Amino acid sequence: MKIQVVTSWNNKLYKEYAHRFKETYQWPFDLVVYNEDEDMFDKIPNLKKFIERNKHREVASFKQDGVRFSYKVYAYTHAIENCPSDVDGLICIDADSVFYKSIDVDWIKKHIHKDDCMMSYLGRGNHYSECGFLYFNMKHDFIKQFAIDMRKMYDDNLLFKEDEQHDSFIFVIVRTRLEENYGVENYDIGDGRVGHVQARSILGKIYDHTKGARKKTGKSKESRL
């Protein structure tokens, strides 16, 4: 079983916090970084088109900031659609992560991967999911369709018809449509509660997702590490 990891950052964010990701990353899986200041626009021209179309939009909070979170979505959908054929699982993980323990394929098989599931995600009940960690089963029949449907929300500006435009909200919409329309099964590794679900999950023993204000210190108060 072969696993690949994908993340995205730009040079400014690398200096602020993503350098911790690179300095502590120790998983034995190939890491692919989409850098917004290097070749990301060349690889994904639709991302640049999306930003140019929508950078004028007023944003009241992160919930309406579709542009800010579009880089991540375009990165992992591009990775899904262009993944080498020998890759079995693709992990998308946010760049504000700090790693403390290594994992291997056996750990992924035991805790994350399920053959009959399209993806594994951190659910928070009726609240939108935590998308700082997503695992995609690259051998699933619908995984490419998920990437197409997710990207279409951005290519066609469909996300702006929804109540919220951040990536986690759009992710839930696309995922549940596949579940409801095609009977696709997915593996929820969250605990169904709001808040820092990653820290409470099995992943909380492996790495720290220093999201939000936690980026400044590089440590989550909720972390078990």
C-alpha positions as CSV (number, residue, x, y, z in Angstrom):
1,M,0.0,0.0,0.0
2,K,1.4,3.4,-1.0
3,I,0.4,6.7,0.6
4,Q,1.0,10.2,-0.6
5,V,0.6,13.4,1.4
6,V,-0.3,16.8,0.0
7,T,-0.4,20.3,1.5
8,S,-0.2,23.9,0.3
9,W,1.3,27.2,1.5
10,N,2.8,30.4,0.2
11,N,6.1,32.0,1.1
12,K,4.6,34.4,3.6
13,L,2.8,31.7,5.5
14,Y,5.8,29.4,5.4
15,K,7.8,32.0,7.3
16,E,4.9,32.5,9.8
17,Y,4.1,28.9,10.6
18,A,4.4,26.4,7.8
19,H,8.1,26.1,8.4
20,R,7.2,24.0,11.5
21,F,5.4,21.6,9.2
22,K,8.5,21.1,7.0
23,E,10.9,20.9,10.0
24,T,8.8,18.3,11.9
25,Y,7.4,16.2,9.0
26,Q,8.6,12.6,9.6
27,W,6.0,10.4,8.0
28,P,7.5,7.8,5.5
29,F,5.2,9.0,2.8
30,D,6.0,11.2,-0.3
31,L,5.1,14.8,0.4
32,V,3.8,17.1,-2.4
33,V,3.7,20.8,-1.6
34,Y,1.6,23.2,-3.7
35,N,3.3,26.6,-3.3
36,E,1.1,29.5,-4.2
37,D,4.1,31.7,-5.0
38,E,5.8,29.2,-7.3
39,D,4.1,27.0,-9.9
40,M,0.7,26.5,-8.4
41,F,-1.1,28.8,-10.9
42,D,0.8,27.1,-13.8
43,K,-0.3,23.7,-12.6
44,I,-3.9,24.8,-11.9
45,P,-4.9,27.7,-14.2
46,N,-8.5,27.5,-13.0
47,L,-7.4,28.5,-9.5
48,K,-6.0,31.8,-10.9
49,K,-9.2,32.4,-12.9
50,F,-11.3,31.7,-9.8
51,I,-9.3,34.2,-7.7
52,E,-9.4,36.9,-10.4
53,R,-13.2,36.5,-10.7
54,N,-13.9,36.7,-7.0
55,K,-11.1,38.7,-5.3
56,H,-13.4,41.8,-5.2
57,R,-16.0,40.1,-3.0
58,E,-16.5,41.6,0.5
59,V,-15.8,39.2,3.3
60,A,-17.5,39.6,6.7
61,S,-15.8,36.6,8.3
62,F,-13.9,33.4,7.3
63,K,-17.3,31.8,6.6
64,Q,-17.6,34.0,3.5
65,D,-14.0,33.8,2.4
66,G,-14.2,31.4,-0.5
67,V,-11.1,32.8,-2.1
68,R,-8.9,32.3,1.0
69,F,-9.7,28.6,1.2
70,S,-9.8,27.9,-2.6
71,Y,-6.1,27.2,-2.8
72,K,-6.4,24.2,-0.6
73,V,-9.4,22.8,-2.5
74,Y,-7.7,23.2,-5.9
75,A,-4.6,21.6,-4.5
76,Y,-6.1,18.4,-3.3
77,T,-8.6,18.0,-6.2
78,H,-5.6,18.5,-8.5
79,A,-3.7,15.9,-6.5
80,I,-6.6,13.4,-6.7
81,E,-6.9,13.8,-10.4
82,N,-3.2,13.6,-11.1
83,C,-2.2,11.0,-8.5
84,P,0.2,8.3,-9.8
85,S,-1.7,5.1,-10.4
86,D,0.3,3.2,-7.8
87,V,-0.9,5.4,-5.0
88,D,-3.6,3.8,-2.8
89,G,-4.3,6.6,-0.3
90,L,-3.9,10.4,-0.5
91,I,-3.7,12.5,2.7
92,C,-4.5,16.2,2.5
93,I,-3.2,18.0,5.7
94,D,-3.1,21.7,6.5
95,A,0.2,23.5,6.6
96,D,-0.3,24.7,10.2
97,S,0.4,21.2,11.4
98,V,3.3,20.2,13.7
99,F,4.3,16.5,13.8
100,Y,5.4,14.7,16.9
101,K,5.2,11.0,16.0
102,S,5.7,9.0,12.9
103,I,3.1,6.6,11.4
104,D,3.3,3.9,8.8
105,V,1.1,2.0,6.4
106,D,0.0,-0.5,9.1
107,W,-1.2,2.4,11.2
108,I,-3.2,3.9,8.3
109,K,-4.8,0.5,7.6
110,K,-5.7,0.1,11.3
111,H,-7.1,3.6,12.0
112,I,-7.8,5.5,8.8
113,H,-8.3,3.4,5.7
114,K,-11.4,1.4,4.9
115,D,-11.5,-0.5,1.6
116,D,-15.3,0.2,1.1
117,C,-15.1,3.9,2.0
118,M,-14.3,6.7,-0.4
119,M,-12.7,8.9,2.3
120,S,-12.0,9.4,6.0
121,Y,-12.7,12.7,7.6
122,L,-13.1,14.4,11.0
123,G,-16.9,14.8,11.5
124,R,-18.4,17.2,14.1
125,G,-22.0,16.0,14.0
126,N,-24.4,18.6,12.4
127,H,-21.6,21.1,12.4
128,Y,-19.4,21.3,9.3
129,S,-16.5,18.9,9.3
130,E,-12.9,19.7,10.3
131,C,-11.0,19.5,7.0
132,G,-7.5,20.0,8.3
133,F,-7.0,16.3,7.7
134,L,-8.7,14.4,4.9
135,Y,-7.8,10.9,3.7
136,F,-8.9,9.8,0.2
137,N,-9.1,6.2,-0.9
138,M,-7.6,6.4,-4.4
139,K,-8.9,3.0,-5.4
140,H,-12.5,3.9,-4.8
141,D,-14.8,4.1,-7.8
142,F,-16.2,7.6,-6.9
143,I,-13.0,9.4,-5.7
144,K,-12.4,11.1,-9.0
145,Q,-16.1,12.1,-9.2
146,F,-15.7,13.7,-5.8
147,A,-12.8,15.8,-7.0
148,I,-14.7,16.8,-10.2
149,D,-17.8,17.8,-8.1
150,M,-15.8,19.7,-5.5
151,R,-13.8,21.6,-8.1
152,K,-17.0,22.4,-10.1
153,M,-18.3,24.3,-7.0
154,Y,-15.4,26.7,-7.6
155,D,-15.0,26.6,-11.4
156,D,-18.7,27.5,-11.8
157,N,-18.9,29.8,-8.7
158,L,-21.6,27.6,-7.2
159,L,-20.2,27.9,-3.7
160,F,-21.5,31.5,-3.6
161,K,-25.0,30.2,-3.8
162,E,-24.5,28.4,-0.4
163,D,-24.9,29.9,3.1
164,E,-21.2,29.7,3.7
165,Q,-18.2,29.6,1.4
166,H,-15.3,28.2,3.4
167,D,-13.9,24.8,2.2
168,S,-15.3,22.7,5.1
169,F,-18.9,23.8,4.5
170,I,-18.6,23.1,0.7
171,F,-16.9,19.8,1.5
172,V,-19.9,18.6,3.5
173,I,-22.3,19.6,0.7
174,V,-20.4,17.6,-2.0
175,R,-19.6,14.6,0.2
176,T,-23.2,14.2,1.4
177,R,-24.6,14.5,-2.1
178,L,-22.5,11.5,-3.2
179,E,-23.6,9.6,-0.1
180,E,-27.3,10.4,-0.7
181,N,-27.4,10.0,-4.5
182,Y,-25.0,7.1,-5.0
183,G,-24.8,5.3,-1.6
184,V,-21.2,6.2,-1.2
185,E,-19.8,5.3,2.2
186,N,-17.3,7.4,4.1
187,Y,-15.5,6.9,7.4
188,D,-16.0,9.5,10.1
189,I,-13.1,9.4,12.5
190,G,-14.4,12.4,14.5
191,D,-16.4,12.3,17.7
192,G,-19.4,14.3,16.5
193,R,-18.6,17.3,18.8
194,V,-17.7,20.8,17.8
195,G,-14.3,22.3,18.7
196,H,-10.8,20.9,18.1
197,V,-11.9,17.5,17.0
198,Q,-8.5,16.6,15.6
199,A,-6.9,16.9,19.0
200,R,-9.5,14.5,20.5
201,S,-9.2,12.0,17.7
202,I,-6.7,9.2,17.1
203,L,-4.7,11.8,15.2
204,G,-4.3,13.9,18.4
205,K,-1.6,11.4,19.5
206,I,0.4,11.9,16.3
207,Y,0.4,15.6,15.4
208,D,-1.0,19.0,16.4
209,H,-3.2,21.0,14.1
210,T,-2.3,24.5,15.3
211,K,-5.3,26.2,13.6
212,G,-6.5,29.7,14.1
213,A,-4.7,31.7,16.8
214,R,-2.8,28.6,17.8
215,K,-0.5,29.3,14.8
216,K,1.2,32.1,16.8
217,T,2.5,29.7,19.5
218,G,2.7,26.5,17.3
219,K,0.9,24.6,20.0
220,S,-2.8,23.8,20.7
221,K,-3.9,24.0,24.3
222,E,-6.2,21.0,23.5
223,S,-3.2,18.9,22.3
224,R,-2.5,15.7,24.1
225,L,1.1,15.8,22.9
